[in-house]
Amino acid sequence: MVNNKMMSDEELAAELKDLKLTKSQLIVLDILRSSGQDGVTPKQLLDEVSFAPRTVRYALRKLLKKKLIKRVPCLQDMRQFIYMPA
């Protein structure tokens, strides 16, 4: 598991390269890392990128599986989840 707080950007980049992430996964992860612990909803992610919704969902699913991000319920709208760095 990648620990974002303990690694420098160079160390994180090296470890992510070993995980063989796609370009869309890297972009989604970068957006989530820049959002900090507030996290973002999939809708907010779609507003920031020019990907198809299916591409964003796929990237989120793969990042969750690799334990690079976490998902918590959105308290304002319980139908949604908020994604943030793990």
DSSP file (Angstrom, degrees, kcal/mol; ACC not computed):
  #  RESIDUE AA STRUCTURE BP1 BP2  ACC     N-H-->O    O-->H-N    N-H-->O    O-->H-N    TCO  KAPPA ALPHA  PHI   PSI    X-CA   Y-CA   Z-CA
    1    1 A M              0   0    0      0, 0.0     2,-0.4     0, 0.0    66,-0.1   0.000 360.0 360.0 360.0 141.3    0.0    0.0    0.0
    2    2 A V        -     0   0    0     64,-0.3     2,-0.8    65,-0.2    84,-0.1  -0.712 360.0-155.6 -87.6 130.6    1.2    3.5   -0.8
    3    3 A N    >>  -     0   0    0     -2,-0.4     4,-0.9     1,-0.1     3,-0.7  -0.881   7.3-170.6-107.0 100.6    1.5    5.9    2.1
    4    4 A N  T 34 S+     0   0    0     -2,-0.8    -1,-0.1     1,-0.2     3,-0.1   0.766  79.1  56.7 -63.6 -28.9    1.2    9.3    0.5
    5    5 A K  T 34 S+     0   0    0      1,-0.2    -1,-0.2     3,-0.0    -2,-0.0   0.799 108.0  44.7 -77.8 -28.1    2.2   11.3    3.6
    6    6 A M  T <4 S+     0   0    0     -3,-0.7     2,-0.3     2,-0.1    -1,-0.2   0.640 101.6  77.7 -91.0 -15.7    5.6    9.6    4.2
    7    7 A M  S  < S-     0   0    0     -4,-0.9     2,-0.1    -3,-0.1    -5,-0.0  -0.683  73.4-127.6-101.7 147.9    6.9    9.7    0.7
    8    8 A S     >  -     0   0    0     -2,-0.3     4,-2.4     1,-0.1     5,-0.2  -0.381  38.3-102.2 -75.8 169.0    8.4   12.4   -1.3
    9    9 A D  H  > S+     0   0    0      1,-0.2     4,-2.5     2,-0.2     5,-0.1   0.870 123.6  52.3 -61.8 -36.5    6.9   13.1   -4.8
   10   10 A E  H  > S+     0   0    0      2,-0.2     4,-2.1     1,-0.2    -1,-0.2   0.913 110.2  46.8 -67.1 -42.5    9.8   11.3   -6.4
   11   11 A E  H  > S+     0   0    0      2,-0.2     4,-2.2     1,-0.2    -2,-0.2   0.901 113.2  49.6 -65.6 -40.3    9.4    8.2   -4.2
   12   12 A L  H  X S+     0   0    0     -4,-2.4     4,-2.7     2,-0.2     5,-0.2   0.920 109.5  51.4 -64.2 -43.5    5.7    8.2   -4.9
   13   13 A A  H  X S+     0   0    0     -4,-2.5     4,-1.9     1,-0.2    -1,-0.2   0.898 110.1  49.9 -60.3 -41.1    6.2    8.5   -8.6
   14   14 A A  H  X S+     0   0    0     -4,-2.1     4,-1.3     2,-0.2    -1,-0.2   0.909 112.8  45.9 -64.8 -42.0    8.6    5.6   -8.6
   15   15 A E  H  X S+     0   0    0     -4,-2.2     4,-0.9     1,-0.2    -2,-0.2   0.890 111.3  51.7 -69.8 -38.3    6.2    3.4   -6.7
   16   16 A L  H  X>S+     0   0    0     -4,-2.7     5,-0.8     1,-0.2     4,-0.5   0.858 104.5  57.8 -65.9 -33.9    3.2    4.3   -8.9
   17   17 A K  H ><5S+     0   0    0     -4,-1.9     3,-1.0     1,-0.2    -1,-0.2   0.885 102.8  54.1 -62.1 -37.5    5.3    3.4  -11.9
   18   18 A D  H 3<5S+     0   0    0     -4,-1.3    -1,-0.2     1,-0.2    -2,-0.2   0.772 102.1  58.7 -66.4 -26.0    5.7   -0.1  -10.5
   19   19 A L  H 3<5S-     0   0    0     -4,-0.9    -1,-0.2    -3,-0.5    -2,-0.2   0.584 102.1-135.1 -81.2  -9.6    1.9   -0.4  -10.2
   20   20 A K  T <<5 -     0   0    0     -3,-1.0     2,-0.2    -4,-0.5    -3,-0.1   0.944  32.8-176.0  56.0  55.5    1.5    0.2  -13.9
   21   21 A L      < -     0   0    0     -5,-0.8    -1,-0.1     1,-0.1     2,-0.1  -0.527  24.1-115.9 -79.4 148.8   -1.4    2.7  -13.7
   22   22 A T     >  -     0   0    0     -2,-0.2     4,-2.3     1,-0.1     5,-0.2  -0.318  29.6-104.9 -75.5 167.3   -3.1    4.0  -16.8
   23   23 A K  H  > S+     0   0    0      1,-0.2     4,-2.3     2,-0.2     5,-0.2   0.899 122.3  51.0 -62.0 -40.6   -2.9    7.7  -17.7
   24   24 A S  H  > S+     0   0    0      1,-0.2     4,-2.4     2,-0.2    -1,-0.2   0.888 109.5  50.6 -65.7 -37.6   -6.5    8.2  -16.6
   25   25 A Q  H  > S+     0   0    0      2,-0.2     4,-2.6     1,-0.2    -2,-0.2   0.904 110.2  49.8 -65.7 -40.7   -5.9    6.5  -13.3
   26   26 A L  H  X S+     0   0    0     -4,-2.3     4,-2.4     2,-0.2    -2,-0.2   0.904 111.4  48.6 -63.6 -41.3   -2.8    8.7  -12.7
   27   27 A I  H  X S+     0   0    0     -4,-2.3     4,-2.2     2,-0.2    -2,-0.2   0.929 112.8  47.2 -65.4 -45.0   -4.8   11.9  -13.5
   28   28 A V  H  X S+     0   0    0     -4,-2.4     4,-2.3     1,-0.2    -2,-0.2   0.916 113.1  49.3 -62.4 -43.0   -7.7   10.9  -11.2
   29   29 A L  H  X S+     0   0    0     -4,-2.6     4,-2.6     1,-0.2    -1,-0.2   0.899 109.7  51.9 -63.2 -40.5   -5.2   10.0   -8.4
   30   30 A D  H  X S+     0   0    0     -4,-2.4     4,-2.2     2,-0.2    -1,-0.2   0.907 109.8  49.0 -62.7 -42.2   -3.4   13.4   -8.9
   31   31 A I  H  X S+     0   0    0     -4,-2.2     4,-1.3     2,-0.2    -2,-0.2   0.917 112.4  48.4 -63.5 -42.9   -6.7   15.2   -8.6
   32   32 A L  H  X S+     0   0    0     -4,-2.3     4,-0.6     1,-0.2     7,-0.2   0.896 110.9  50.5 -65.5 -39.5   -7.6   13.3   -5.5
   33   33 A R  H >< S+     0   0    0     -4,-2.6     3,-0.8     1,-0.2    -1,-0.2   0.891 110.5  49.6 -64.9 -38.5   -4.2   14.0   -3.9
   34   34 A S  H 3< S+     0   0    0     -4,-2.2    -1,-0.2     1,-0.2    -2,-0.2   0.735 102.9  61.5 -74.1 -20.3   -4.5   17.7   -4.7
   35   35 A S  H >< S-     0   0    0     -4,-1.3     3,-1.0     1,-0.2    -1,-0.2   0.676  94.6-158.0 -77.1 -16.2   -8.0   17.8   -3.1
   36   36 A G  G X<  -     0   0    0     -3,-0.8     3,-0.6    -4,-0.6    -1,-0.2  -0.392  53.3 -28.6  74.2-151.7   -6.5   16.7    0.2
   37   37 A Q  G 3  S+     0   0    0      1,-0.2    -1,-0.2    47,-0.1    -4,-0.1   0.447 124.4  78.3 -83.6  -0.1   -8.6   15.1    2.9
   38   38 A D  G <  S-     0   0    0     -3,-1.0    -1,-0.2     1,-0.1    -2,-0.2   0.865  83.9-163.9 -72.6 -35.4  -11.8   16.8    1.8
   39   39 A G    <   -     0   0    0     -3,-0.6     2,-0.3    -7,-0.2    45,-0.2   0.033   8.7-109.9  74.8 172.3  -12.1   14.4   -1.1
   40   40 A V  B     -A   83   0A   0     43,-2.3    43,-3.1     3,-0.0    -8,-0.0  -0.959  15.5-121.3-139.3 156.4  -14.3   14.7   -4.2
   41   41 A T     >  -     0   0    0     -2,-0.3     4,-2.1    41,-0.2     5,-0.2  -0.544  35.5-107.4 -88.6 161.9  -17.4   13.1   -5.6
   42   42 A P  H  > S+     0   0    0      0, 0.0     4,-2.4     0, 0.0     5,-0.2   0.868 121.9  56.1 -57.5 -35.1  -17.4   11.4   -9.0
   43   43 A K  H  > S+     0   0    0      2,-0.2     4,-1.7     1,-0.2     5,-0.1   0.914 106.4  49.0 -63.2 -42.7  -19.4   14.4  -10.4
   44   44 A Q  H  > S+     0   0    0      1,-0.2     4,-0.9     2,-0.2    -1,-0.2   0.875 110.3  52.0 -65.0 -36.5  -16.7   16.8   -9.2
   45   45 A L  H >X S+     0   0    0     -4,-2.1     4,-1.5     1,-0.2     3,-0.9   0.927 107.3  51.9 -62.8 -44.9  -14.1   14.6  -10.9
   46   46 A L  H 3< S+     0   0    0     -4,-2.4    -1,-0.2     1,-0.3    -2,-0.2   0.836 105.1  56.4 -62.0 -32.6  -16.0   14.6  -14.2
   47   47 A D  H 3< S+     0   0    0     -4,-1.7    -1,-0.3     1,-0.2    -2,-0.2   0.774 110.2  45.7 -68.5 -25.4  -16.1   18.4  -14.0
   48   48 A E  H << S+     0   0    0     -4,-0.9     2,-0.3    -3,-0.9    -2,-0.2   0.717 113.7  46.8 -91.5 -23.0  -12.3   18.5  -13.8
   49   49 A V  S  < S-     0   0    0     -4,-1.5     7,-0.0     2,-0.1   -21,-0.0  -0.746  70.7-133.4-119.0 165.1  -11.5   16.0  -16.6
   50   50 A S        +     0   0    0     -2,-0.3     2,-0.1     2,-0.0    -4,-0.1  -0.004  65.9 122.1-105.3  29.1  -12.6   15.5  -20.1
   51   51 A F  S    S-     0   0    0      1,-0.1    -2,-0.1    -5,-0.1     0, 0.0  -0.473  70.3-100.2 -86.8 159.8  -13.0   11.7  -19.7
   52   52 A A    >>  -     0   0    0     -2,-0.1     4,-1.8     1,-0.1     3,-0.7  -0.478  35.4-113.4 -70.0 149.8  -16.2    9.7  -20.2
   53   53 A P  H 3> S+     0   0    0      0, 0.0     4,-2.5     0, 0.0     5,-0.2   0.865 118.3  57.2 -54.3 -36.3  -18.1    8.9  -17.0
   54   54 A R  H 3> S+     0   0    0      1,-0.2     4,-2.3     2,-0.2     5,-0.2   0.870 104.0  52.3 -63.7 -36.4  -17.3    5.2  -17.6
   55   55 A T  H <> S+     0   0    0     -3,-0.7     4,-2.5     2,-0.2    -1,-0.2   0.903 110.1  47.8 -66.4 -41.6  -13.5    6.0  -17.7
   56   56 A V  H  X S+     0   0    0     -4,-1.8     4,-2.6     2,-0.2    -2,-0.2   0.920 112.0  49.5 -66.1 -43.5  -13.7    7.8  -14.3
   57   57 A R  H  X S+     0   0    0     -4,-2.5     4,-2.4     2,-0.2    -2,-0.2   0.916 112.0  48.8 -60.9 -42.7  -15.7    5.0  -12.7
   58   58 A Y  H  X S+     0   0    0     -4,-2.3     4,-2.4     2,-0.2    -2,-0.2   0.923 111.5  49.1 -63.1 -45.1  -13.2    2.4  -14.0
   59   59 A A  H  X S+     0   0    0     -4,-2.5     4,-2.5     1,-0.2     5,-0.2   0.922 112.1  48.4 -61.6 -44.4  -10.2    4.5  -12.7
   60   60 A L  H  X S+     0   0    0     -4,-2.6     4,-2.4     1,-0.2    -1,-0.2   0.916 111.1  50.6 -61.8 -43.3  -11.8    4.9   -9.3
   61   61 A R  H  X S+     0   0    0     -4,-2.4     4,-2.1    -5,-0.2    -2,-0.2   0.916 112.8  45.5 -62.0 -43.8  -12.6    1.1   -9.1
   62   62 A K  H  X S+     0   0    0     -4,-2.4     4,-1.8     2,-0.2    -1,-0.2   0.893 112.5  50.4 -68.5 -39.6   -9.0    0.2  -10.0
   63   63 A L  H  <>S+     0   0    0     -4,-2.5     5,-2.5     2,-0.2     6,-0.9   0.874 110.8  50.1 -66.8 -36.5   -7.5    2.7   -7.6
   64   64 A L  H ><5S+     0   0    0     -4,-2.4     3,-1.4    -5,-0.2    -2,-0.2   0.915 108.6  52.5 -64.1 -42.8   -9.8    1.4   -4.8
   65   65 A K  H 3<5S+     0   0    0     -4,-2.1    -2,-0.2     1,-0.3    -1,-0.2   0.855 110.2  47.5 -63.0 -34.8   -8.7   -2.2   -5.6
   66   66 A K  T 3<5S-     0   0    0     -4,-1.8   -64,-0.3    -5,-0.1    -1,-0.3   0.393 112.8-122.4 -87.0   3.6   -5.0   -1.2   -5.3
   67   67 A K  T < 5S+     0   0    0     -3,-1.4   -65,-0.2    -4,-0.2    -3,-0.2   0.798  76.4 125.1  60.9  33.1   -5.8    0.6   -2.0
   68   68 A L  S   <S+     0   0    0     -5,-2.5    18,-2.2    -6,-0.1     2,-0.3   0.681  75.3  25.1 -89.9 -21.6   -4.5    4.0   -3.3
   69   69 A I  E    S-B   85   0A   0     -6,-0.9     2,-0.3    16,-0.3    -2,-0.1  -0.882  71.0-143.2-134.0 166.2   -7.8    5.8   -2.5
   70   70 A K  E     -B   84   0A   0     14,-3.1    14,-2.2    -2,-0.3     2,-0.4  -0.913   8.7-140.3-129.9 161.7  -10.6    5.3   -0.1
   71   71 A R  E     +B   83   0A   0     -2,-0.3    12,-0.2    12,-0.2   -32,-0.0  -0.979  19.4 176.4-126.2 129.7  -14.4    5.8   -0.4
   72   72 A V  E     -B   82   0A   0     10,-2.6    10,-3.5    -2,-0.4     2,-0.0  -0.949  38.2 -95.1-129.6 151.9  -16.6    7.3    2.3
   73   73 A P  E     -B   81   0A   0      0, 0.0     2,-0.6     0, 0.0     8,-0.2  -0.371  37.5-118.5 -64.9 143.5  -20.3    8.1    2.2
   74   74 A C        -     0   0    0      6,-2.0     6,-0.3     3,-0.4     3,-0.1  -0.744  18.2-155.4 -81.7 121.3  -21.2   11.7    1.4
   75   75 A L  S    S+     0   0    0     -2,-0.6     3,-0.3     1,-0.2    -1,-0.1   0.763  91.6  52.5 -73.6 -24.2  -23.1   13.1    4.4
   76   76 A Q  S    S+     0   0    0      1,-0.3     2,-0.3    -3,-0.0    -1,-0.2   0.829 127.3  18.6 -77.6 -32.1  -24.9   15.8    2.3
   77   77 A D    >   -     0   0    0      3,-0.1     3,-2.4    -3,-0.1    -3,-0.4  -0.829  67.3-165.0-141.8  97.0  -26.2   13.2   -0.2
   78   78 A M  T 3  S+     0   0    0     -2,-0.3    -3,-0.1    -3,-0.3    -1,-0.1   0.519  84.4  72.0 -67.7  -3.0  -26.1    9.7    1.0
   79   79 A R  T 3  S+     0   0    0     -6,-0.1    -1,-0.3     2,-0.0     2,-0.2   0.631  97.4  60.2 -81.1 -13.1  -26.6    8.4   -2.5
   80   80 A Q  S <  S-     0   0    0     -3,-2.4    -6,-2.0    -6,-0.3     2,-0.3  -0.638  70.9-140.1-112.2 166.4  -23.0    9.4   -3.3
   81   81 A F  E     - B   0  73A   0     -8,-0.2     2,-0.5    -2,-0.2    -2,-0.0  -0.894  11.7-137.0-119.5 156.0  -19.6    8.6   -2.2
   82   82 A I  E     - B   0  72A   0    -10,-3.5   -10,-2.6    -2,-0.3     2,-0.4  -0.956  18.1-151.5-110.7 132.5  -16.6   10.9   -1.6
   83   83 A Y  E     +AB  40  71A   0    -43,-3.1   -43,-2.3    -2,-0.5   -12,-0.2  -0.861  22.7 162.0-106.7 138.5  -13.2    9.6   -2.8
   84   84 A M  E     - B   0  70A   0    -14,-2.2   -14,-3.1    -2,-0.4   -51,-0.1  -0.960  45.9 -76.4-148.1 162.2  -10.0   10.7   -1.2
   85   85 A P  E       B   0  69A   0      0, 0.0   -16,-0.3     0, 0.0   -17,-0.1  -0.314 360.0 360.0 -60.9 145.0   -6.3    9.5   -1.0
   86   86 A A              0   0    0    -18,-2.2   -17,-0.2   -84,-0.1   -18,-0.0   0.466 360.0 360.0 -75.8 360.0   -5.8    6.5    1.3
